[in-house]
Amino acid sequence: MTITKQVIFIAKEDSIEQLKELLTTMVEASKAENGCLLYDIFQVKETPKKFIVVESWENEKALDGHKQSAHYNHYKANFEVFCDEKYSDELEVL
């Protein structure tokens, strides 16, 4: 079963560029993973401190593999110092 998620990050005012750089490092490496169907990051033009990650994985096994990757663990260990808020939603294609 395909898993699609939207993850929202709100950067601290003085950390927008640092969070942007950290999130950007995830794109190419994630897209190269087995089972990755979609992995894109957007910065909201009207609210530059807001970033939206949209990711889609073939199944739970592919998502679990992503969570074990070196680039994911690097992001996970470093994002909180740049971030005021983070939340996610699982999406369903209609």
C-alpha positions as CSV (number, residue, x, y, z in Angstrom):
1,M,0.0,0.0,0.0
2,T,1.4,3.4,-1.0
3,I,2.2,5.8,1.8
4,T,2.1,9.5,1.1
5,K,2.9,12.2,3.7
6,Q,3.0,15.9,4.0
7,V,5.4,17.2,6.6
8,I,5.4,20.9,7.6
9,F,8.4,22.7,9.1
10,I,8.2,26.2,10.5
11,A,11.8,27.5,10.8
12,K,12.9,29.8,13.6
13,E,13.2,33.4,12.3
14,D,17.0,33.3,12.4
15,S,17.4,29.8,11.0
16,I,15.5,29.8,7.7
17,E,18.5,29.3,5.5
18,Q,20.0,26.6,7.8
19,L,16.8,24.6,7.8
20,K,16.4,25.1,4.1
21,E,20.0,23.8,3.5
22,L,19.4,20.8,5.8
23,L,16.1,19.8,4.2
24,T,17.5,20.3,0.7
25,T,20.2,17.7,1.4
26,M,17.4,15.1,1.8
27,V,15.9,15.4,-1.8
28,E,18.5,13.7,-4.0
29,A,19.4,11.0,-1.6
30,S,15.7,10.2,-0.8
31,K,14.7,10.1,-4.5
32,A,17.5,7.5,-5.1
33,E,16.2,5.1,-2.4
34,N,14.3,1.9,-3.4
35,G,10.6,2.4,-3.1
36,C,10.6,6.2,-3.3
37,L,7.9,7.4,-5.6
38,L,8.0,11.1,-4.8
39,Y,10.1,13.4,-2.6
40,D,9.9,17.1,-3.0
41,I,10.4,20.1,-0.7
42,F,8.7,23.4,-1.1
43,Q,9.3,26.8,0.5
44,V,6.1,28.9,0.8
45,K,6.8,32.2,-1.0
46,E,4.5,34.3,1.2
47,T,5.9,32.7,4.3
48,P,9.6,31.8,3.7
49,K,10.0,30.2,7.1
50,K,7.4,27.5,6.2
51,F,8.6,24.4,4.3
52,I,6.4,21.6,3.0
53,V,7.8,18.1,2.3
54,V,5.7,15.8,0.2
55,E,6.9,12.3,0.1
56,S,5.4,9.1,-1.3
57,W,6.7,5.5,-0.7
58,E,5.7,2.2,-2.3
59,N,4.9,0.6,1.0
60,E,5.8,0.6,4.7
61,K,9.0,-1.4,4.1
62,A,10.3,1.4,1.8
63,L,9.5,4.1,4.3
64,D,11.1,2.1,7.1
65,G,14.2,1.7,4.9
66,H,14.2,5.5,4.4
67,K,14.1,6.0,8.2
68,Q,17.2,3.8,8.5
69,S,19.3,5.8,6.0
70,A,22.3,7.9,6.9
71,H,20.8,11.1,5.4
72,Y,17.6,10.7,7.3
73,N,19.4,10.1,10.6
74,H,21.6,13.2,9.9
75,Y,18.5,15.3,9.3
76,K,16.7,13.8,12.4
77,A,19.7,14.6,14.6
78,N,20.0,18.2,13.5
79,F,16.6,19.8,12.5
80,E,15.3,20.7,15.9
81,V,17.7,23.6,16.5
82,F,16.4,25.3,13.4
83,C,12.7,24.5,13.8
84,D,9.9,26.2,15.8
85,E,7.3,23.7,14.8
86,K,6.9,20.4,12.8
87,Y,3.8,18.4,12.1
88,S,2.8,15.9,9.5
89,D,-0.3,14.4,7.8
90,E,-0.7,11.1,6.0
91,L,-2.4,11.8,2.7
92,E,-4.8,9.7,0.6
93,V,-5.0,10.1,-3.1
94,L,-8.6,10.5,-4.3
